[in-house]
Amino acid sequence: MIIGNFNYDQDRDIYIGEIKTLTLQRGNVQFRSVKKNGAQEPDYRIVEDGVAGTVELGAAWKRTSKAGSEFLSVTLDDPALPKALSAALMLGQADGAILIWSRPAKTSGKKAA
């Protein structure tokens, strides 16, 4: 499910767009590149600039799929969510990208004997 549309500004290494779901409506969302001090640190911080200031929404890491396609592995979090949301920012044609989310498969909840 596509939950966001972004444009990439190569000169600033930044993605700018919006995230929209039934419960989340965020405009002027930016994936801002950050200087990494370690391999586990994110490549991008996800923020929204508003009248009251900047709010951090999550982080993203550069990844390569088994098929060789580059994408960003995204984690979004909010106190109103029951847990962090995982998504992927998929690079598209030209300078566009889409944010995709899929519902995790349900587990049976049964413990092995």
C-alpha positions as CSV (number, residue, x, y, z in Angstrom):
1,M,0.0,0.0,0.0
2,I,1.4,3.4,-1.0
3,I,1.3,5.8,2.0
4,G,3.5,8.5,0.7
5,N,4.9,10.3,-2.4
6,F,8.3,12.0,-2.4
7,N,10.6,13.9,-4.8
8,Y,14.4,13.6,-4.5
9,D,16.6,16.7,-4.5
10,Q,20.0,15.3,-5.5
11,D,21.9,18.6,-4.8
12,R,20.8,18.4,-1.1
13,D,20.4,14.6,-0.8
14,I,16.9,15.0,0.6
15,Y,13.5,13.5,-0.1
16,I,10.5,15.9,0.3
17,G,6.9,14.8,0.2
18,E,3.9,13.8,2.3
19,I,2.6,10.8,4.2
20,K,-1.1,10.1,4.2
21,T,-3.1,7.3,5.7
22,L,-6.6,7.1,7.3
23,T,-5.1,8.3,10.6
24,L,-1.8,10.0,9.6
25,Q,-1.8,13.2,7.5
26,R,1.7,14.8,7.3
27,G,2.8,17.3,4.7
28,N,6.3,18.7,4.2
29,V,7.9,15.5,5.4
30,Q,11.7,15.4,4.7
31,F,14.2,12.5,4.7
32,R,17.3,14.5,5.6
33,S,20.7,12.8,5.1
34,V,22.8,12.7,8.2
35,K,26.5,12.1,8.9
36,K,26.9,8.6,10.2
37,N,29.3,7.9,13.1
38,G,28.7,4.1,13.0
39,A,27.3,1.4,10.7
40,Q,24.1,1.0,12.7
41,E,23.2,4.6,12.6
42,P,20.5,5.8,10.1
43,D,21.4,7.4,6.7
44,Y,18.4,9.7,7.0
45,R,16.3,11.3,9.7
46,I,12.7,11.8,8.8
47,V,11.3,15.1,10.0
48,E,8.3,17.4,9.4
49,D,8.8,21.2,9.5
50,G,5.8,23.1,10.9
51,V,4.9,26.4,12.4
52,A,5.8,25.2,15.9
53,G,9.2,23.8,14.7
54,T,10.7,20.6,13.5
55,V,9.3,17.2,14.7
56,E,11.2,13.9,14.1
57,L,9.0,11.1,12.8
58,G,11.6,8.4,12.3
59,A,14.7,7.2,10.5
60,A,15.8,5.4,7.3
61,W,18.7,3.2,6.2
62,K,20.0,2.5,2.7
63,R,19.5,-1.1,1.6
64,T,19.8,-3.2,-1.6
65,S,17.2,-5.8,-2.4
66,K,18.0,-9.4,-3.5
67,A,17.2,-8.3,-7.0
68,G,19.8,-5.4,-6.7
69,S,17.4,-2.5,-6.4
70,E,18.3,0.2,-3.9
71,F,15.7,1.4,-1.4
72,L,15.4,2.9,2.1
73,S,14.3,0.8,5.0
74,V,12.1,3.2,7.0
75,T,10.9,3.2,10.6
76,L,8.2,5.7,11.6
77,D,7.1,6.1,15.2
78,D,4.6,8.1,17.2
79,P,3.3,7.9,20.7
80,A,-0.2,7.3,19.4
81,L,0.9,4.1,17.5
82,P,0.9,0.8,19.3
83,K,4.4,0.1,17.9
84,A,6.8,1.5,15.3
85,L,5.7,1.2,11.7
86,S,8.1,-0.3,9.2
87,A,8.0,0.8,5.5
88,A,10.2,1.1,2.4
89,L,10.9,4.1,0.3
90,M,11.2,2.8,-3.2
91,L,13.0,4.9,-5.8
92,G,11.1,5.3,-9.0
93,Q,11.4,7.0,-12.4
94,A,13.3,10.3,-12.6
95,D,13.4,11.9,-9.1
96,G,10.3,10.4,-7.6
97,A,9.9,7.8,-4.8
98,I,7.0,6.1,-3.1
99,L,6.6,5.1,0.6
100,I,5.2,1.6,0.8
101,W,3.8,-0.1,3.9
102,S,2.5,-3.7,4.2
103,R,0.7,-5.2,7.2
104,P,2.9,-7.8,8.9
105,A,1.6,-11.4,8.6
106,K,-0.3,-12.5,11.7
107,T,1.3,-15.2,13.8
108,S,-0.8,-18.0,15.3
109,G,0.3,-17.1,18.8
110,K,0.6,-20.8,19.7
111,K,3.8,-21.9,21.5
112,A,5.6,-25.0,20.3
113,A,5.3,-27.9,22.7
